[in-house]
Every structure is written in structure tokens, then in C-alpha cells.
Amino acid sequence: MCPELPTQEESVLADLETLLIALDMHPMFMRQPFKILRLNLLEMKANGLTPDISALKARFAVMPDAELLAAWGALHNPFRLQDRVLN
């Protein structure tokens, strides 16, 4: 039986979550407005970031506001993690 592949939306959320954790900006730990996120993605220096994280930062920096805001809002949704179990 093959595991289900993540949807495009799930992949975007996972990538955004990875980026925000790497930048110490995850919404579970830092409450900040969307405008601050957008500004940081556009202006934050990428020095010292791994190439993968730099690529994610560049990808999300050019993402249209509506798409980025939707992903940002989804990360704030507490029900998003309700089916995950800690082992």
C-alpha cells in the first residue's frame, strides 16, 4: 500500500513552516502581523542560510499576497495539527 502523497496545499504549508522555523518566525512561537512576515521575506538578509532555506525564502518572497496570506493563516489554525500524534 502506497502512502498518500501530500497535496500541493500541504506541500506549501510544510515548506512555509520549514522556512519560518529556520528563520525563528513560526507563528506558534511568535505572534506577528502578516505585513511583518512579508517585509521580513523581502528584506531579511539570506546570509548564513542553507541553499535550501534561501530558495524557500526567495520562493515565498515573490508569492502573491493572497496565496501567502492563506498559507500564513493556515499555520495559525490550531485544528491543523489535531490528527498528529507524538510518539
PDB file with SEQRES, HELIX, SHEET and CRYST1 records, atoms N, CA, C and O in Angstrom:
SEQRES   1 A   87  MET CYS PRO GLU LEU PRO THR GLN GLU GLU SER VAL LEU          
SEQRES   2 A   87  ALA ASP LEU GLU THR LEU LEU ILE ALA LEU ASP MET HIS          
SEQRES   3 A   87  PRO MET PHE MET ARG GLN PRO PHE LYS ILE LEU ARG LEU          
SEQRES   4 A   87  ASN LEU LEU GLU MET LYS ALA ASN GLY LEU THR PRO ASP          
SEQRES   5 A   87  ILE SER ALA LEU LYS ALA ARG PHE ALA VAL MET PRO ASP          
SEQRES   6 A   87  ALA GLU LEU LEU ALA ALA TRP GLY ALA LEU HIS ASN PRO          
SEQRES   7 A   87  PHE ARG LEU GLN ASP ARG VAL LEU ASN                          
HELIX    1 AA1 GLN A    8  ALA A   22  1                                  15    
HELIX    2 AA2 PHE A   34  GLU A   43  1                                  10    
HELIX    3 AA3 PRO A   51  ALA A   61  1                                  11    
HELIX    4 AA4 ASP A   65  LEU A   75  1                                  11    
HELIX    5 AA5 PRO A   78  LEU A   81  5                                   4    
CRYST1    1.000    1.000    1.000  90.00  90.00  90.00 P 1           1          
ATOM      1  N   MET A   1       0.847  -1.171   0.000  1.00  0.00           N  
ATOM      2  CA  MET A   1       0.000   0.000   0.000  1.00  0.00           C  
ATOM      3  C   MET A   1       0.895   1.238   0.000  1.00  0.00           C  
ATOM      4  O   MET A   1       1.779   1.369   0.846  1.00  0.00           O  
ATOM      5  N   CYS A   2       0.668   2.127  -0.934  1.00  0.00           N  
ATOM      6  CA  CYS A   2       1.454   3.348  -1.054  1.00  0.00           C  
ATOM      7  C   CYS A   2       0.913   4.420  -0.112  1.00  0.00           C  
ATOM      8  O   CYS A   2      -0.299   4.597   0.007  1.00  0.00           O  
ATOM      9  N   PRO A   3       1.820   5.135   0.556  1.00  0.00           N  
ATOM     10  CA  PRO A   3       1.339   6.245   1.391  1.00  0.00           C  
ATOM     11  C   PRO A   3       0.795   7.355   0.497  1.00  0.00           C  
ATOM     12  O   PRO A   3       1.236   7.534  -0.639  1.00  0.00           O  
ATOM     13  N   GLU A   4      -0.174   8.095   1.037  1.00  0.00           N  
ATOM     14  CA  GLU A   4      -0.740   9.200   0.271  1.00  0.00           C  
ATOM     15  C   GLU A   4       0.300  10.304   0.111  1.00  0.00           C  
ATOM     16  O   GLU A   4       0.992  10.670   1.061  1.00  0.00           O  
ATOM     17  N   LEU A   5       0.393  10.814  -1.083  1.00  0.00           N  
ATOM     18  CA  LEU A   5       1.285  11.932  -1.334  1.00  0.00           C  
ATOM     19  C   LEU A   5       0.624  13.205  -0.839  1.00  0.00           C  
ATOM     20  O   LEU A   5      -0.599  13.335  -0.905  1.00  0.00           O  
ATOM     21  N   PRO A   6       1.420  14.147  -0.343  1.00  0.00           N  
ATOM     22  CA  PRO A   6       0.815  15.387   0.125  1.00  0.00           C  
ATOM     23  C   PRO A   6       0.234  16.175  -1.048  1.00  0.00           C  
ATOM     24  O   PRO A   6       0.748  16.125  -2.165  1.00  0.00           O  
ATOM     25  N   THR A   7      -0.840  16.896  -0.772  1.00  0.00           N  
ATOM     26  CA  THR A   7      -1.419  17.757  -1.791  1.00  0.00           C  
ATOM     27  C   THR A   7      -0.506  18.962  -1.980  1.00  0.00           C  
ATOM     28  O   THR A   7       0.417  19.178  -1.195  1.00  0.00           O  
ATOM     29  N   GLN A   8      -0.763  19.739  -3.015  1.00  0.00           N  
ATOM     30  CA  GLN A   8       0.046  20.934  -3.244  1.00  0.00           C  
ATOM     31  C   GLN A   8      -0.088  21.900  -2.067  1.00  0.00           C  
ATOM     32  O   GLN A   8       0.889  22.522  -1.650  1.00  0.00           O  
ATOM     33  N   GLU A   9      -1.302  22.018  -1.540  1.00  0.00           N  
ATOM     34  CA  GLU A   9      -1.523  22.911  -0.397  1.00  0.00           C  
ATOM     35  C   GLU A   9      -0.735  22.445   0.820  1.00  0.00           C  
ATOM     36  O   GLU A   9      -0.135  23.257   1.524  1.00  0.00           O  
ATOM     37  N   GLU A  10      -0.735  21.134   1.067  1.00  0.00           N  
ATOM     38  CA  GLU A  10       0.022  20.591   2.194  1.00  0.00           C  
ATOM     39  C   GLU A  10       1.516  20.806   1.996  1.00  0.00           C  
ATOM     40  O   GLU A  10       2.233  21.075   2.960  1.00  0.00           O  
ATOM     41  N   SER A  11       1.993  20.690   0.764  1.00  0.00           N  
ATOM     42  CA  SER A  11       3.410  20.913   0.473  1.00  0.00           C  
ATOM     43  C   SER A  11       3.791  22.369   0.709  1.00  0.00           C  
ATOM     44  O   SER A  11       4.858  22.657   1.252  1.00  0.00           O  
ATOM     45  N   VAL A  12       2.924  23.280   0.302  1.00  0.00           N  
ATOM     46  CA  VAL A  12       3.188  24.713   0.522  1.00  0.00           C  
ATOM     47  C   VAL A  12       3.252  25.002   2.008  1.00  0.00           C  
ATOM     48  O   VAL A  12       4.147  25.713   2.464  1.00  0.00           O  
ATOM     49  N   LEU A  13       2.311  24.457   2.771  1.00  0.00           N  
ATOM     50  CA  LEU A  13       2.315  24.677   4.220  1.00  0.00           C  
ATOM     51  C   LEU A  13       3.570  24.099   4.868  1.00  0.00           C  
ATOM     52  O   LEU A  13       4.173  24.731   5.734  1.00  0.00           O  
ATOM     53  N   ALA A  14       3.955  22.912   4.450  1.00  0.00           N  
ATOM     54  CA  ALA A  14       5.158  22.285   5.010  1.00  0.00           C  
ATOM     55  C   ALA A  14       6.395  23.117   4.678  1.00  0.00           C  
ATOM     56  O   ALA A  14       7.261  23.308   5.532  1.00  0.00           O  
ATOM     57  N   ASP A  15       6.481  23.607   3.452  1.00  0.00           N  
ATOM     58  CA  ASP A  15       7.632  24.438   3.062  1.00  0.00           C  
ATOM     59  C   ASP A  15       7.648  25.745   3.827  1.00  0.00           C  
ATOM     60  O   ASP A  15       8.701  26.177   4.295  1.00  0.00           O  
ATOM     61  N   LEU A  16       6.479  26.387   3.961  1.00  0.00           N  
ATOM     62  CA  LEU A  16       6.423  27.649   4.708  1.00  0.00           C  
ATOM     63  C   LEU A  16       6.770  27.414   6.168  1.00  0.00           C  
ATOM     64  O   LEU A  16       7.479  28.215   6.776  1.00  0.00           O  
ATOM     65  N   GLU A  17       6.280  26.333   6.727  1.00  0.00           N  
ATOM     66  CA  GLU A  17       6.584  26.024   8.123  1.00  0.00           C  
ATOM     67  C   GLU A  17       8.087  25.776   8.304  1.00  0.00           C  
ATOM     68  O   GLU A  17       8.678  26.239   9.279  1.00  0.00           O  
ATOM     69  N   THR A  18       8.695  25.056   7.381  1.00  0.00           N  
ATOM     70  CA  THR A  18      10.141  24.815   7.433  1.00  0.00           C  
ATOM     71  C   THR A  18      10.906  26.133   7.394  1.00  0.00           C  
ATOM     72  O   THR A  18      11.831  26.346   8.178  1.00  0.00           O  
ATOM     73  N   LEU A  19      10.516  27.012   6.480  1.00  0.00           N  
ATOM     74  CA  LEU A  19      11.180  28.307   6.361  1.00  0.00           C  
ATOM     75  C   LEU A  19      11.033  29.120   7.645  1.00  0.00           C  
ATOM     76  O   LEU A  19      12.015  29.668   8.147  1.00  0.00           O  
ATOM     77  N   LEU A  20       9.829  29.202   8.173  1.00  0.00           N  
ATOM     78  CA  LEU A  20       9.600  30.021   9.357  1.00  0.00           C  
ATOM     79  C   LEU A  20      10.301  29.474  10.589  1.00  0.00           C  
ATOM     80  O   LEU A  20      10.747  30.244  11.439  1.00  0.00           O  
ATOM     81  N   ILE A  21      10.403  28.161  10.695  1.00  0.00           N  
ATOM     82  CA  ILE A  21      11.162  27.578  11.807  1.00  0.00           C  
ATOM     83  C   ILE A  21      12.642  27.938  11.665  1.00  0.00           C  
ATOM     84  O   ILE A  21      13.287  28.307  12.646  1.00  0.00           O  
ATOM     85  N   ALA A  22      13.173  27.832  10.462  1.00  0.00           N  
ATOM     86  CA  ALA A  22      14.580  28.159  10.229  1.00  0.00           C  
ATOM     87  C   ALA A  22      14.876  29.630  10.513  1.00  0.00           C  
ATOM     88  O   ALA A  22      15.972  29.970  10.958  1.00  0.00           O  
ATOM     89  N   LEU A  23      13.903  30.496  10.257  1.00  0.00           N  
ATOM     90  CA  LEU A  23      14.089  31.936  10.484  1.00  0.00           C  
ATOM     91  C   LEU A  23      13.631  32.374  11.870  1.00  0.00           C  
ATOM     92  O   LEU A  23      13.621  33.571  12.161  1.00  0.00           O  
ATOM     93  N   ASP A  24      13.255  31.435  12.727  1.00  0.00           N  
ATOM     94  CA  ASP A  24      12.722  31.729  14.064  1.00  0.00           C  
ATOM     95  C   ASP A  24      11.520  32.660  13.996  1.00  0.00           C  
ATOM     96  O   ASP A  24      11.399  33.598  14.784  1.00  0.00           O  
ATOM     97  N   MET A  25      10.633  32.389  13.041  1.00  0.00           N  
ATOM     98  CA  MET A  25       9.451  33.223  12.856  1.00  0.00           C  
ATOM     99  C   MET A  25       8.170  32.398  12.856  1.00  0.00           C  
ATOM    100  O   MET A  25       7.151  32.875  12.357  1.00  0.00           O  
ATOM    101  N   HIS A  26       8.179  31.187  13.392  1.00  0.00           N  
ATOM    102  CA  HIS A  26       6.997  30.332  13.335  1.00  0.00           C  
ATOM    103  C   HIS A  26       5.870  30.973  14.143  1.00  0.00           C  
ATOM    104  O   HIS A  26       6.103  31.458  15.251  1.00  0.00           O  
ATOM    105  N   PRO A  27       4.650  30.980  13.601  1.00  0.00           N  
ATOM    106  CA  PRO A  27       3.541  31.645  14.295  1.00  0.00           C  
ATOM    107  C   PRO A  27       3.173  31.025  15.638  1.00  0.00           C  
ATOM    108  O   PRO A  27       2.537  31.687  16.458  1.00  0.00           O  
ATOM    109  N   MET A  28       3.556  29.768  15.887  1.00  0.00           N  
ATOM    110  CA  MET A  28       3.278  29.186  17.206  1.00  0.00           C  
ATOM    111  C   MET A  28       4.146  29.833  18.280  1.00  0.00           C  
ATOM    112  O   MET A  28       3.787  29.828  19.457  1.00  0.00           O  
ATOM    113  N   PHE A  29       5.280  30.386  17.881  1.00  0.00           N  
ATOM    114  CA  PHE A  29       6.221  30.953  18.843  1.00  0.00           C  
ATOM    115  C   PHE A  29       6.250  32.470  18.794  1.00  0.00           C  
ATOM    116  O   PHE A  29       6.582  33.113  19.790  1.00  0.00           O  
ATOM    117  N   MET A  30       5.914  33.046  17.667  1.00  0.00           N  
ATOM    118  CA  MET A  30       5.953  34.499  17.509  1.00  0.00           C  
ATOM    119  C   MET A  30       4.649  34.965  16.889  1.00  0.00           C  
ATOM    120  O   MET A  30       4.301  34.540  15.787  1.00  0.00           O  
ATOM    121  N   ARG A  31       3.940  35.816  17.568  1.00  0.00           N  
ATOM    122  CA  ARG A  31       2.739  36.416  17.005  1.00  0.00           C  
ATOM    123  C   ARG A  31       3.170  37.704  16.308  1.00  0.00           C  
ATOM    124  O   ARG A  31       3.609  38.658  16.950  1.00  0.00           O  
ATOM    125  N   GLN A  32       3.039  37.712  15.032  1.00  0.00           N  
ATOM    126  CA  GLN A  32       3.394  38.902  14.266  1.00  0.00           C  
ATOM    127  C   GLN A  32       2.388  39.070  13.140  1.00  0.00           C  
ATOM    128  O   GLN A  32       1.837  38.089  12.641  1.00  0.00           O  
ATOM    129  N   PRO A  33       2.153  40.296  12.745  1.00  0.00           N  
ATOM    130  CA  PRO A  33       1.208  40.512  11.659  1.00  0.00           C  
ATOM    131  C   PRO A  33       1.772  40.051  10.317  1.00  0.00           C  
ATOM    132  O   PRO A  33       2.983  39.920  10.141  1.00  0.00           O  
ATOM    133  N   PHE A  34       0.871  39.813   9.391  1.00  0.00           N  
ATOM    134  CA  PHE A  34       1.252  39.370   8.055  1.00  0.00           C  
ATOM    135  C   PHE A  34       2.204  40.369   7.393  1.00  0.00           C  
ATOM    136  O   PHE A  34       3.133  39.961   6.697  1.00  0.00           O  
ATOM    137  N   LYS A  35       1.989  41.659   7.598  1.00  0.00           N  
ATOM    138  CA  LYS A  35       2.846  42.675   6.971  1.00  0.00           C  
ATOM    139  C   LYS A  35       4.297  42.519   7.411  1.00  0.00           C  
ATOM    140  O   LYS A  35       5.213  42.747   6.622  1.00  0.00           O  
ATOM    141  N   ILE A  36       4.509  42.133   8.658  1.00  0.00           N  
ATOM    142  CA  ILE A  36       5.878  41.918   9.156  1.00  0.00           C  
ATOM    143  C   ILE A  36       6.493  40.702   8.477  1.00  0.00           C  
ATOM    144  O   ILE A  36       7.669  40.716   8.114  1.00  0.00           O  
ATOM    145  N   LEU A  37       5.697  39.649   8.304  1.00  0.00           N  
ATOM    146  CA  LEU A  37       6.184  38.468   7.584  1.00  0.00           C  
ATOM    147  C   LEU A  37       6.613  38.854   6.175  1.00  0.00           C  
ATOM    148  O   LEU A  37       7.714  38.518   5.740  1.00  0.00           O  
ATOM    149  N   ARG A  38       5.745  39.558   5.469  1.00  0.00           N  
ATOM    150  CA  ARG A  38       6.049  39.967   4.093  1.00  0.00           C  
ATOM    151  C   ARG A  38       7.315  40.813   4.056  1.00  0.00           C  
ATOM    152  O   ARG A  38       8.182  40.580   3.213  1.00  0.00           O  
ATOM    153  N   LEU A  39       7.438  41.778   4.940  1.00  0.00           N  
ATOM    154  CA  LEU A  39       8.618  42.645   4.986  1.00  0.00           C  
ATOM    155  C   LEU A  39       9.882  41.835   5.258  1.00  0.00           C  
ATOM    156  O   LEU A  39      10.909  42.051   4.614  1.00  0.00           O  
ATOM    157  N   ASN A  40       9.811  40.911   6.201  1.00  0.00           N  
ATOM    158  CA  ASN A  40      10.982  40.077   6.511  1.00  0.00           C  
ATOM    159  C   ASN A  40      11.387  39.205   5.330  1.00  0.00           C  
ATOM    160  O   ASN A  40      12.576  39.037   5.056  1.00  0.00           O  
ATOM    161  N   LEU A  41      10.408  38.656   4.636  1.00  0.00           N  
ATOM    162  CA  LEU A  41      10.738  37.814   3.490  1.00  0.00           C  
ATOM    163  C   LEU A  41      11.392  38.625   2.374  1.00  0.00           C  
ATOM    164  O   LEU A  41      12.267  38.122   1.670  1.00  0.00           O  
ATOM    165  N   LEU A  42      10.974  39.861   2.216  1.00  0.00           N  
ATOM    166  CA  LEU A  42      11.529  40.696   1.160  1.00  0.00           C  
ATOM    167  C   LEU A  42      12.897  41.277   1.525  1.00  0.00           C  
ATOM    168  O   LEU A  42      13.783  41.366   0.675  1.00  0.00           O  
ATOM    169  N   GLU A  43      13.067  41.668   2.785  1.00  0.00           N  
ATOM    170  CA  GLU A  43      14.254  42.442   3.152  1.00  0.00           C  
ATOM    171  C   GLU A  43      15.262  41.727   4.036  1.00  0.00           C  
ATOM    172  O   GLU A  43      16.395  42.190   4.167  1.00  0.00           O  
ATOM    173  N   MET A  44      14.882  40.615   4.646  1.00  0.00           N  
ATOM    174  CA  MET A  44      15.808  39.908   5.529  1.00  0.00           C  
ATOM    175  C   MET A  44      16.979  39.361   4.714  1.00  0.00           C  
ATOM    176  O   MET A  44      16.782  38.752   3.662  1.00  0.00           O  
ATOM    177  N   LYS A  45      18.168  39.578   5.197  1.00  0.00           N  
ATOM    178  CA  LYS A  45      19.370  39.077   4.527  1.00  0.00           C  
ATOM    179  C   LYS A  45      19.407  37.558   4.611  1.00  0.00           C  
ATOM    180  O   LYS A  45      19.060  36.973   5.637  1.00  0.00           O  
ATOM    181  N   ALA A  46      19.826  36.936   3.535  1.00  0.00           N  
ATOM    182  CA  ALA A  46      19.879  35.474   3.463  1.00  0.00           C  
ATOM    183  C   ALA A  46      21.269  34.940   3.820  1.00  0.00           C  
ATOM    184  O   ALA A  46      21.543  33.757   3.621  1.00  0.00           O  
ATOM    185  N   ASN A  47      22.135  35.787   4.335  1.00  0.00           N  
ATOM    186  CA  ASN A  47      23.475  35.341   4.723  1.00  0.00           C  
ATOM    187  C   ASN A  47      23.379  34.263   5.793  1.00  0.00           C  
ATOM    188  O   ASN A  47      22.625  34.401   6.756  1.00  0.00           O  
ATOM    189  N   GLY A  48      24.130  33.209   5.626  1.00  0.00           N  
ATOM    190  CA  GLY A  48      24.180  32.152   6.620  1.00  0.00           C  
ATOM    191  C   GLY A  48      23.079  31.121   6.496  1.00  0.00           C  
ATOM    192  O   GLY A  48      23.081  30.132   7.228  1.00  0.00           O  
ATOM    193  N   LEU A  49      22.138  31.326   5.588  1.00  0.00           N  
ATOM    194  CA  LEU A  49      21.095  30.327   5.387  1.00  0.00           C  
ATOM    195  C   LEU A  49      21.590  29.252   4.433  1.00  0.00           C  
ATOM    196  O   LEU A  49      22.394  29.524   3.542  1.00  0.00           O  
ATOM    197  N   THR A  50      21.112  28.046   4.623  1.00  0.00           N  
ATOM    198  CA  THR A  50      21.465  26.981   3.689  1.00  0.00           C  
ATOM    199  C   THR A  50      20.846  27.301   2.328  1.00  0.00           C  
ATOM    200  O   THR A  50      19.888  28.070   2.254  1.00  0.00           O  
ATOM    201  N   PRO A  51      21.372  26.731   1.269  1.00  0.00           N  
ATOM    202  CA  PRO A  51      20.787  26.978  -0.056  1.00  0.00           C  
ATOM    203  C   PRO A  51      19.304  26.603  -0.139  1.00  0.00           C  
ATOM    204  O   PRO A  51      18.526  27.290  -0.801  1.00  0.00           O  
ATOM    205  N   ASP A  52      18.916  25.522   0.526  1.00  0.00           N  
ATOM    206  CA  ASP A  52      17.503  25.113   0.511  1.00  0.00           C  
ATOM    207  C   ASP A  52      16.608  26.159   1.176  1.00  0.00           C  
ATOM    208  O   ASP A  52      15.543  26.497   0.659  1.00  0.00           O  
ATOM    209  N   ILE A  53      17.047  26.659   2.312  1.00  0.00           N  
ATOM    210  CA  ILE A  53      16.254  27.657   3.036  1.00  0.00           C  
ATOM    211  C   ILE A  53      16.246  28.974   2.262  1.00  0.00           C  
ATOM    212  O   ILE A  53      15.220  29.652   2.212  1.00  0.00           O  
ATOM    213  N   SER A  54      17.368  29.340   1.665  1.00  0.00           N  
ATOM    214  CA  SER A  54      17.414  30.554   0.838  1.00  0.00           C  
ATOM    215  C   SER A  54      16.451  30.454  -0.341  1.00  0.00           C  
ATOM    216  O   SER A  54      15.797  31.433  -0.701  1.00  0.00           O  
ATOM    217  N   ALA A  55      16.365  29.265  -0.940  1.00  0.00           N  
ATOM    218  CA  ALA A  55      15.438  29.055  -2.061  1.00  0.00           C  
ATOM    219  C   ALA A  55      13.991  29.169  -1.591  1.00  0.00           C  
ATOM    220  O   ALA A  55      13.158  29.748  -2.288  1.00  0.00           O  
ATOM    221  N   LEU A  56      13.684  28.620  -0.412  1.00  0.00           N  
ATOM    222  CA  LEU A  56      12.326  28.756   0.126  1.00  0.00           C  
ATOM    223  C   LEU A  56      12.002  30.220   0.406  1.00  0.00           C  
ATOM    224  O   LEU A  56      10.901  30.686   0.113  1.00  0.00           O  
ATOM    225  N   LYS A  57      12.956  30.935   0.969  1.00  0.00           N  
ATOM    226  CA  LYS A  57      12.747  32.356   1.263  1.00  0.00           C  
ATOM    227  C   LYS A  57      12.461  33.124  -0.017  1.00  0.00           C  
ATOM    228  O   LYS A  57      11.542  33.942  -0.057  1.00  0.00           O  
ATOM    229  N   ALA A  58      13.230  32.872  -1.049  1.00  0.00           N  
ATOM    230  CA  ALA A  58      13.022  33.549  -2.336  1.00  0.00           C  
ATOM    231  C   ALA A  58      11.667  33.173  -2.932  1.00  0.00           C  
ATOM    232  O   ALA A  58      10.973  34.024  -3.489  1.00  0.00           O  
ATOM    233  N   ARG A  59      11.296  31.908  -2.815  1.00  0.00           N  
ATOM    234  CA  ARG A  59      10.009  31.443  -3.357  1.00  0.00           C  
ATOM    235  C   ARG A  59       8.830  32.142  -2.685  1.00  0.00           C  
ATOM    236  O   ARG A  59       7.905  32.597  -3.358  1.00  0.00           O  
ATOM    237  N   PHE A  60       8.869  32.224  -1.362  1.00  0.00           N  
ATOM    238  CA  PHE A  60       7.757  32.836  -0.641  1.00  0.00           C  
ATOM    239  C   PHE A  60       7.792  34.361  -0.727  1.00  0.00           C  
ATOM    240  O   PHE A  60       6.751  35.006  -0.605  1.00  0.00           O  
ATOM    241  N   ALA A  61       8.957  34.938  -0.932  1.00  0.00           N  
ATOM    242  CA  ALA A  61       9.052  36.400  -1.063  1.00  0.00           C  
ATOM    243  C   ALA A  61       8.321  36.905  -2.304  1.00  0.00           C  
ATOM    244  O   ALA A  61       7.791  38.015  -2.300  1.00  0.00           O  
ATOM    245  N   VAL A  62       8.290  36.101  -3.362  1.00  0.00           N  
ATOM    246  CA  VAL A  62       7.630  36.530  -4.601  1.00  0.00           C  
ATOM    247  C   VAL A  62       6.201  35.984  -4.731  1.00  0.00           C  
ATOM    248  O   VAL A  62       5.509  36.281  -5.704  1.00  0.00           O  
ATOM    249  N   MET A  63       5.771  35.205  -3.772  1.00  0.00           N  
ATOM    250  CA  MET A  63       4.413  34.654  -3.814  1.00  0.00           C  
ATOM    251  C   MET A  63       3.403  35.791  -3.662  1.00  0.00           C  
ATOM    252  O   MET A  63       3.607  36.692  -2.850  1.00  0.00           O  
ATOM    253  N   PRO A  64       2.321  35.758  -4.433  1.00  0.00           N  
ATOM    254  CA  PRO A  64       1.289  36.797  -4.296  1.00  0.00           C  
ATOM    255  C   PRO A  64       0.744  36.861  -2.860  1.00  0.00           C  
ATOM    256  O   PRO A  64       0.658  35.845  -2.169  1.00  0.00           O  
ATOM    257  N   ASP A  65       0.384  38.061  -2.436  1.00  0.00           N  
ATOM    258  CA  ASP A  65      -0.101  38.256  -1.067  1.00  0.00           C  
ATOM    259  C   ASP A  65      -1.248  37.327  -0.703  1.00  0.00           C  
ATOM    260  O   ASP A  65      -1.272  36.781   0.400  1.00  0.00           O  
ATOM    261  N   ALA A  66      -2.200  37.138  -1.612  1.00  0.00           N  
ATOM    262  CA  ALA A  66      -3.366  36.309  -1.301  1.00  0.00           C  
ATOM    263  C   ALA A  66      -2.956  34.867  -0.982  1.00  0.00           C  
ATOM    264  O   ALA A  66      -3.483  34.265  -0.046  1.00  0.00           O  
ATOM    265  N   GLU A  67      -2.023  34.317  -1.753  1.00  0.00           N  
ATOM    266  CA  GLU A  67      -1.569  32.940  -1.514  1.00  0.00           C  
ATOM    267  C   GLU A  67      -0.766  32.831  -0.224  1.00  0.00           C  
ATOM    268  O   GLU A  67      -0.958  31.904   0.563  1.00  0.00           O  
ATOM    269  N   LEU A  68       0.136  33.789  -0.016  1.00  0.00           N  
ATOM    270  CA  LEU A  68       0.956  33.755   1.192  1.00  0.00           C  
ATOM    271  C   LEU A  68       0.098  33.962   2.432  1.00  0.00           C  
ATOM    272  O   LEU A  68       0.306  33.304   3.451  1.00  0.00           O  
ATOM    273  N   LEU A  69      -0.862  34.872   2.348  1.00  0.00           N  
ATOM    274  CA  LEU A  69      -1.752  35.118   3.484  1.00  0.00           C  
ATOM    275  C   LEU A  69      -2.578  33.877   3.806  1.00  0.00           C  
ATOM    276  O   LEU A  69      -2.797  33.573   4.979  1.00  0.00           O  
ATOM    277  N   ALA A  70      -3.039  33.158   2.793  1.00  0.00           N  
ATOM    278  CA  ALA A  70      -3.805  31.929   3.022  1.00  0.00           C  
ATOM    279  C   ALA A  70      -2.945  30.882   3.730  1.00  0.00           C  
ATOM    280  O   ALA A  70      -3.412  30.229   4.664  1.00  0.00           O  
ATOM    281  N   ALA A  71      -1.711  30.720   3.300  1.00  0.00           N  
ATOM    282  CA  ALA A  71      -0.808  29.749   3.938  1.00  0.00           C  
ATOM    283  C   ALA A  71      -0.468  30.191   5.356  1.00  0.00           C  
ATOM    284  O   ALA A  71      -0.429  29.369   6.272  1.00  0.00           O  
ATOM    285  N   TRP A  72      -0.225  31.473   5.539  1.00  0.00           N  
ATOM    286  CA  TRP A  72       0.082  32.041   6.860  1.00  0.00           C  
ATOM    287  C   TRP A  72      -1.091  31.800   7.813  1.00  0.00           C  
ATOM    288  O   TRP A  72      -0.901  31.399   8.962  1.00  0.00           O  
ATOM    289  N   GLY A  73      -2.296  32.049   7.319  1.00  0.00           N  
ATOM    290  CA  GLY A  73      -3.484  31.819   8.140  1.00  0.00           C  
ATOM    291  C   GLY A  73      -3.660  30.352   8.482  1.00  0.00           C  
ATOM    292  O   GLY A  73      -4.069  30.025   9.597  1.00  0.00           O  
ATOM    293  N   ALA A  74      -3.364  29.468   7.554  1.00  0.00           N  
ATOM    294  CA  ALA A  74      -3.488  28.030   7.811  1.00  0.00           C  
ATOM    295  C   ALA A  74      -2.517  27.577   8.897  1.00  0.00           C  
ATOM    296  O   ALA A  74      -2.839  26.682   9.679  1.00  0.00           O  
ATOM    297  N   LEU A  75      -1.339  28.183   8.952  1.00  0.00           N  
ATOM    298  CA  LEU A  75      -0.381  27.822  10.002  1.00  0.00           C  
ATOM    299  C   LEU A  75      -0.876  28.243  11.381  1.00  0.00           C  
ATOM    300  O   LEU A  75      -0.483  27.654  12.388  1.00  0.00           O  
ATOM    301  N   HIS A  76      -1.731  29.256  11.432  1.00  0.00           N  
ATOM    302  CA  HIS A  76      -2.289  29.722  12.702  1.00  0.00           C  
ATOM    303  C   HIS A  76      -3.472  28.871  13.167  1.00  0.00           C  
ATOM    304  O   HIS A  76      -3.939  29.027  14.295  1.00  0.00           O  
ATOM    305  N   ASN A  77      -3.958  27.974  12.309  1.00  0.00           N  
ATOM    306  CA  ASN A  77      -5.129  27.181  12.625  1.00  0.00           C  
ATOM    307  C   ASN A  77      -4.766  26.067  13.606  1.00  0.00           C  
ATOM    308  O   ASN A  77      -4.011  25.163  13.247  1.00  0.00           O  
ATOM    309  N   PRO A  78      -5.285  26.109  14.838  1.00  0.00           N  
ATOM    310  CA  PRO A  78      -4.921  25.073  15.826  1.00  0.00           C  
ATOM    311  C   PRO A  78      -5.437  23.683  15.462  1.00  0.00           C  
ATOM    312  O   PRO A  78      -4.894  22.689  15.943  1.00  0.00           O  
ATOM    313  N   PHE A  79      -6.464  23.590  14.633  1.00  0.00           N  
ATOM    314  CA  PHE A  79      -7.019  22.287  14.256  1.00  0.00           C  
ATOM    315  C   PHE A  79      -6.177  21.581  13.203  1.00  0.00           C  
ATOM    316  O   PHE A  79      -6.389  20.400  12.930  1.00  0.00           O  
ATOM    317  N   ARG A  80      -5.219  22.296  12.608  1.00  0.00           N  
ATOM    318  CA  ARG A  80      -4.361  21.721  11.574  1.00  0.00           C  
ATOM    319  C   ARG A  80      -3.548  20.548  12.111  1.00  0.00           C  
ATOM    320  O   ARG A  80      -3.224  19.626  11.362  1.00  0.00           O  
ATOM    321  N   LEU A  81      -3.222  20.571  13.377  1.00  0.00           N  
ATOM    322  CA  LEU A  81      -2.350  19.547  13.962  1.00  0.00           C  
ATOM    323  C   LEU A  81      -3.114  18.521  14.800  1.00  0.00           C  
ATOM    324  O   LEU A  81      -2.493  17.670  15.436  1.00  0.00           O  
ATOM    325  N   GLN A  82      -4.439  18.585  14.813  1.00  0.00           N  
ATOM    326  CA  GLN A  82      -5.197  17.726  15.720  1.00  0.00           C  
ATOM    327  C   GLN A  82      -5.051  16.241  15.435  1.00  0.00           C  
ATOM    328  O   GLN A  82      -5.238  15.423  16.335  1.00  0.00           O  
ATOM    329  N   ASP A  83      -4.721  15.875  14.200  1.00  0.00           N  
ATOM    330  CA  ASP A  83      -4.610  14.442  13.892  1.00  0.00           C  
ATOM    331  C   ASP A  83      -3.190  13.912  14.053  1.00  0.00           C  
ATOM    332  O   ASP A  83      -2.942  12.732  13.809  1.00  0.00           O  
ATOM    333  N   ARG A  84      -2.264  14.761  14.457  1.00  0.00           N  
ATOM    334  CA  ARG A  84      -0.884  14.304  14.656  1.00  0.00           C  
ATOM    335  C   ARG A  84      -0.729  13.766  16.059  1.00  0.00           C  
ATOM    336  O   ARG A  84      -1.345  14.265  17.002  1.00  0.00           O  
ATOM    337  N   VAL A  85       0.105  12.736  16.191  1.00  0.00           N  
ATOM    338  CA  VAL A  85       0.322  12.087  17.480  1.00  0.00           C  
ATOM    339  C   VAL A  85       1.812  12.126  17.794  1.00  0.00           C  
ATOM    340  O   VAL A  85       2.644  11.820  16.940  1.00  0.00           O  
ATOM    341  N   LEU A  86       2.136  12.500  19.011  1.00  0.00           N  
ATOM    342  CA  LEU A  86       3.529  12.456  19.451  1.00  0.00           C  
ATOM    343  C   LEU A  86       3.839  11.060  19.950  1.00  0.00           C  
ATOM    344  O   LEU A  86       3.070  10.484  20.719  1.00  0.00           O  
ATOM    345  N   ASN A  87       4.951  10.519  19.520  1.00  0.00           N  
ATOM    346  CA  ASN A  87       5.365   9.186  19.970  1.00  0.00           C  
ATOM    347  C   ASN A  87       6.481   9.297  20.956  1.00  0.00           C  
ATOM    348  O   ASN A  87       6.970   8.282  21.452  1.00  0.00           O  
TER     349      ASN A  87                                                      
END                                                                             
